[in-house]
Structures are given as C-alpha cells and as structure tokens.
Amino acid sequence: LESRVALALASNLDGAPPRLLTIGEGRQAGFIFTSEARLTDVMGPSAAHVVLTGREALGRLREKYVVVNWRLAPMLTLEPPDVASYLNTAPTEAHPHP
C-alpha cells in the first residue's frame, strides 16, 4: 500500500478525477498500474496519470472496482469491498498514514 503506483486520470487538468470505465450495470472501474512504465505501455505516452502511493490511489477509487495492471499479465480486479478492506489496513511504522 505504500509503494508508488501510477493512477490513470480522466485528463491532464489539475485535480482531474481518476479515469473510469463502465463495466456493466452501472459499475465503474479505475486503473492502477504498478509502475509508470506499465501505464504508458498500455495507455500510451500521453495518457493522463499521477504517481502516488497505493493507499492514496485506492483512496481515490473508493467504492469503485479497481483494475491493477489492466491488459497485462498478471492482472487483478478488486471489488469495492476489497478496496475498503485494503484501506482499513493499518499503516506500518515505516509508512505512517498521513
């Protein structure tokens, strides 16, 4: 949760929300990549994104589905309860939650 990840954004504007994809029946998913290079490989070099901690990225996608490393192997999809569970995990001493 404290590792740096890349979160896909809807635009390059300051304060842009995460990029979301409707995955059926009104469910929305956001995209987190385990590295900035992986994000640009999949979404292109001009894809809007921000690099932050995994905890911060999941916080911005609270109550959404989260696809980790979309279109790559291995890929992981987290459901909203999974995201909430991760966010409820206590930070370690080495990485206190802000």
Biotite code that builds the C-alpha atoms (Angstrom):
import biotite.structure as struc

atoms = struc.array([
    struc.Atom([0.000, 0.000, 0.000], chain_id="A", res_id=1, res_name="LEU", atom_name="CA", element="C"),
    struc.Atom([2.945, 2.318, 0.477], chain_id="A", res_id=2, res_name="GLU", atom_name="CA", element="C"),
    struc.Atom([4.676, 1.522, -2.817], chain_id="A", res_id=3, res_name="SER", atom_name="CA", element="C"),
    struc.Atom([4.471, 4.101, -5.572], chain_id="A", res_id=4, res_name="ARG", atom_name="CA", element="C"),
    struc.Atom([1.942, 3.301, -8.325], chain_id="A", res_id=5, res_name="VAL", atom_name="CA", element="C"),
    struc.Atom([0.512, 5.085, -11.354], chain_id="A", res_id=6, res_name="ALA", atom_name="CA", element="C"),
    struc.Atom([-3.187, 6.008, -11.333], chain_id="A", res_id=7, res_name="LEU", atom_name="CA", element="C"),
    struc.Atom([-4.834, 6.710, -14.708], chain_id="A", res_id=8, res_name="ALA", atom_name="CA", element="C"),
    struc.Atom([-6.629, 10.077, -14.763], chain_id="A", res_id=9, res_name="LEU", atom_name="CA", element="C"),
    struc.Atom([-9.519, 11.378, -16.871], chain_id="A", res_id=10, res_name="ALA", atom_name="CA", element="C"),
    struc.Atom([-7.453, 14.345, -18.112], chain_id="A", res_id=11, res_name="SER", atom_name="CA", element="C"),
    struc.Atom([-4.230, 16.277, -17.595], chain_id="A", res_id=12, res_name="ASN", atom_name="CA", element="C"),
    struc.Atom([-6.026, 19.118, -15.805], chain_id="A", res_id=13, res_name="LEU", atom_name="CA", element="C"),
    struc.Atom([-5.092, 19.905, -12.202], chain_id="A", res_id=14, res_name="ASP", atom_name="CA", element="C"),
    struc.Atom([-7.327, 17.949, -9.840], chain_id="A", res_id=15, res_name="GLY", atom_name="CA", element="C"),
    struc.Atom([-8.586, 15.620, -12.581], chain_id="A", res_id=16, res_name="ALA", atom_name="CA", element="C"),
    struc.Atom([-10.566, 12.627, -11.341], chain_id="A", res_id=17, res_name="PRO", atom_name="CA", element="C"),
    struc.Atom([-9.463, 9.056, -11.989], chain_id="A", res_id=18, res_name="PRO", atom_name="CA", element="C"),
    struc.Atom([-10.177, 7.641, -15.422], chain_id="A", res_id=19, res_name="ARG", atom_name="CA", element="C"),
    struc.Atom([-13.174, 5.307, -15.126], chain_id="A", res_id=20, res_name="LEU", atom_name="CA", element="C"),
    struc.Atom([-14.635, 2.642, -17.364], chain_id="A", res_id=21, res_name="LEU", atom_name="CA", element="C"),
    struc.Atom([-18.215, 1.419, -17.034], chain_id="A", res_id=22, res_name="THR", atom_name="CA", element="C"),
    struc.Atom([-18.063, -2.359, -16.753], chain_id="A", res_id=23, res_name="ILE", atom_name="CA", element="C"),
    struc.Atom([-21.763, -3.145, -16.795], chain_id="A", res_id=24, res_name="GLY", atom_name="CA", element="C"),
    struc.Atom([-24.854, -2.475, -14.729], chain_id="A", res_id=25, res_name="GLU", atom_name="CA", element="C"),
    struc.Atom([-23.550, 0.909, -13.645], chain_id="A", res_id=26, res_name="GLY", atom_name="CA", element="C"),
    struc.Atom([-20.348, -0.472, -12.123], chain_id="A", res_id=27, res_name="ARG", atom_name="CA", element="C"),
    struc.Atom([-17.264, 1.660, -12.685], chain_id="A", res_id=28, res_name="GLN", atom_name="CA", element="C"),
    struc.Atom([-13.625, 0.651, -12.600], chain_id="A", res_id=29, res_name="ALA", atom_name="CA", element="C"),
    struc.Atom([-10.462, 2.699, -12.299], chain_id="A", res_id=30, res_name="GLY", atom_name="CA", element="C"),
    struc.Atom([-6.941, 1.735, -13.329], chain_id="A", res_id=31, res_name="PHE", atom_name="CA", element="C"),
    struc.Atom([-3.827, 1.413, -11.193], chain_id="A", res_id=32, res_name="ILE", atom_name="CA", element="C"),
    struc.Atom([-0.505, 0.267, -12.629], chain_id="A", res_id=33, res_name="PHE", atom_name="CA", element="C"),
    struc.Atom([2.416, -0.979, -10.563], chain_id="A", res_id=34, res_name="THR", atom_name="CA", element="C"),
    struc.Atom([4.750, 1.305, -12.499], chain_id="A", res_id=35, res_name="SER", atom_name="CA", element="C"),
    struc.Atom([4.522, 4.408, -14.640], chain_id="A", res_id=36, res_name="GLU", atom_name="CA", element="C"),
    struc.Atom([6.217, 2.480, -17.471], chain_id="A", res_id=37, res_name="ALA", atom_name="CA", element="C"),
    struc.Atom([3.452, -0.134, -17.435], chain_id="A", res_id=38, res_name="ARG", atom_name="CA", element="C"),
    struc.Atom([0.791, 2.565, -17.615], chain_id="A", res_id=39, res_name="LEU", atom_name="CA", element="C"),
    struc.Atom([2.420, 4.239, -20.614], chain_id="A", res_id=40, res_name="THR", atom_name="CA", element="C"),
    struc.Atom([2.970, 0.864, -22.335], chain_id="A", res_id=41, res_name="ASP", atom_name="CA", element="C"),
    struc.Atom([-0.762, 0.107, -22.124], chain_id="A", res_id=42, res_name="VAL", atom_name="CA", element="C"),
    struc.Atom([-2.389, 3.536, -22.322], chain_id="A", res_id=43, res_name="MET", atom_name="CA", element="C"),
    struc.Atom([0.186, 5.434, -24.362], chain_id="A", res_id=44, res_name="GLY", atom_name="CA", element="C"),
    struc.Atom([2.847, 8.020, -23.541], chain_id="A", res_id=45, res_name="PRO", atom_name="CA", element="C"),
    struc.Atom([0.386, 10.923, -23.416], chain_id="A", res_id=46, res_name="SER", atom_name="CA", element="C"),
    struc.Atom([-2.075, 9.179, -21.063], chain_id="A", res_id=47, res_name="ALA", atom_name="CA", element="C"),
    struc.Atom([-3.029, 11.365, -18.121], chain_id="A", res_id=48, res_name="ALA", atom_name="CA", element="C"),
    struc.Atom([-1.852, 9.919, -14.820], chain_id="A", res_id=49, res_name="HIS", atom_name="CA", element="C"),
    struc.Atom([-0.383, 10.643, -11.421], chain_id="A", res_id=50, res_name="VAL", atom_name="CA", element="C"),
    struc.Atom([2.199, 8.721, -9.403], chain_id="A", res_id=51, res_name="VAL", atom_name="CA", element="C"),
    struc.Atom([1.308, 8.278, -5.727], chain_id="A", res_id=52, res_name="LEU", atom_name="CA", element="C"),
    struc.Atom([1.183, 5.578, -3.061], chain_id="A", res_id=53, res_name="THR", atom_name="CA", element="C"),
    struc.Atom([-1.056, 2.576, -3.478], chain_id="A", res_id=54, res_name="GLY", atom_name="CA", element="C"),
    struc.Atom([-3.055, 3.704, -0.430], chain_id="A", res_id=55, res_name="ARG", atom_name="CA", element="C"),
    struc.Atom([-3.626, 7.154, -1.971], chain_id="A", res_id=56, res_name="GLU", atom_name="CA", element="C"),
    struc.Atom([-4.612, 5.621, -5.321], chain_id="A", res_id=57, res_name="ALA", atom_name="CA", element="C"),
    struc.Atom([-7.088, 3.227, -3.700], chain_id="A", res_id=58, res_name="LEU", atom_name="CA", element="C"),
    struc.Atom([-8.468, 6.129, -1.671], chain_id="A", res_id=59, res_name="GLY", atom_name="CA", element="C"),
    struc.Atom([-9.236, 7.991, -4.881], chain_id="A", res_id=60, res_name="ARG", atom_name="CA", element="C"),
    struc.Atom([-11.061, 4.903, -6.177], chain_id="A", res_id=61, res_name="LEU", atom_name="CA", element="C"),
    struc.Atom([-13.032, 4.188, -3.004], chain_id="A", res_id=62, res_name="ARG", atom_name="CA", element="C"),
    struc.Atom([-16.380, 2.466, -3.756], chain_id="A", res_id=63, res_name="GLU", atom_name="CA", element="C"),
    struc.Atom([-15.221, 1.603, -7.293], chain_id="A", res_id=64, res_name="LYS", atom_name="CA", element="C"),
    struc.Atom([-13.806, -1.510, -8.882], chain_id="A", res_id=65, res_name="TYR", atom_name="CA", element="C"),
    struc.Atom([-10.040, -1.312, -9.368], chain_id="A", res_id=66, res_name="VAL", atom_name="CA", element="C"),
    struc.Atom([-8.132, -2.996, -12.158], chain_id="A", res_id=67, res_name="VAL", atom_name="CA", element="C"),
    struc.Atom([-4.442, -3.414, -11.360], chain_id="A", res_id=68, res_name="VAL", atom_name="CA", element="C"),
    struc.Atom([-2.168, -3.679, -14.419], chain_id="A", res_id=69, res_name="ASN", atom_name="CA", element="C"),
    struc.Atom([-5.015, -3.587, -16.962], chain_id="A", res_id=70, res_name="TRP", atom_name="CA", element="C"),
    struc.Atom([-4.294, -5.583, -20.128], chain_id="A", res_id=71, res_name="ARG", atom_name="CA", element="C"),
    struc.Atom([-1.106, -7.052, -18.641], chain_id="A", res_id=72, res_name="LEU", atom_name="CA", element="C"),
    struc.Atom([-0.343, -10.419, -17.118], chain_id="A", res_id=73, res_name="ALA", atom_name="CA", element="C"),
    struc.Atom([-0.886, -10.832, -14.290], chain_id="A", res_id=74, res_name="PRO", atom_name="CA", element="C"),
    struc.Atom([-3.876, -8.518, -13.938], chain_id="A", res_id=75, res_name="MET", atom_name="CA", element="C"),
    struc.Atom([-6.015, -8.193, -10.818], chain_id="A", res_id=76, res_name="LEU", atom_name="CA", element="C"),
    struc.Atom([-9.512, -6.784, -10.303], chain_id="A", res_id=77, res_name="THR", atom_name="CA", element="C"),
    struc.Atom([-10.566, -5.632, -6.855], chain_id="A", res_id=78, res_name="LEU", atom_name="CA", element="C"),
    struc.Atom([-14.225, -5.222, -5.948], chain_id="A", res_id=79, res_name="GLU", atom_name="CA", element="C"),
    struc.Atom([-15.321, -2.264, -3.784], chain_id="A", res_id=80, res_name="PRO", atom_name="CA", element="C"),
    struc.Atom([-15.329, -4.333, -0.545], chain_id="A", res_id=81, res_name="PRO", atom_name="CA", element="C"),
    struc.Atom([-11.744, -5.437, -1.334], chain_id="A", res_id=82, res_name="ASP", atom_name="CA", element="C"),
    struc.Atom([-10.704, -1.814, -1.794], chain_id="A", res_id=83, res_name="VAL", atom_name="CA", element="C"),
    struc.Atom([-12.315, -0.892, 1.539], chain_id="A", res_id=84, res_name="ALA", atom_name="CA", element="C"),
    struc.Atom([-10.517, -3.775, 3.246], chain_id="A", res_id=85, res_name="SER", atom_name="CA", element="C"),
    struc.Atom([-7.138, -2.628, 1.931], chain_id="A", res_id=86, res_name="TYR", atom_name="CA", element="C"),
    struc.Atom([-7.845, 0.942, 3.005], chain_id="A", res_id=87, res_name="LEU", atom_name="CA", element="C"),
    struc.Atom([-8.707, -0.300, 6.506], chain_id="A", res_id=88, res_name="ASN", atom_name="CA", element="C"),
    struc.Atom([-5.303, -1.964, 6.813], chain_id="A", res_id=89, res_name="THR", atom_name="CA", element="C"),
    struc.Atom([-3.218, -0.139, 9.395], chain_id="A", res_id=90, res_name="ALA", atom_name="CA", element="C"),
    struc.Atom([-0.123, 1.618, 8.043], chain_id="A", res_id=91, res_name="PRO", atom_name="CA", element="C"),
    struc.Atom([3.230, 0.246, 9.122], chain_id="A", res_id=92, res_name="THR", atom_name="CA", element="C"),
    struc.Atom([5.588, 2.222, 11.358], chain_id="A", res_id=93, res_name="GLU", atom_name="CA", element="C"),
    struc.Atom([7.897, 2.749, 8.407], chain_id="A", res_id=94, res_name="ALA", atom_name="CA", element="C"),
    struc.Atom([4.994, 4.198, 6.405], chain_id="A", res_id=95, res_name="HIS", atom_name="CA", element="C"),
    struc.Atom([2.582, 6.033, 8.709], chain_id="A", res_id=96, res_name="PRO", atom_name="CA", element="C"),
    struc.Atom([-0.667, 7.136, 7.113], chain_id="A", res_id=97, res_name="HIS", atom_name="CA", element="C"),
    struc.Atom([-0.738, 10.896, 6.602], chain_id="A", res_id=98, res_name="PRO", atom_name="CA", element="C"),
])
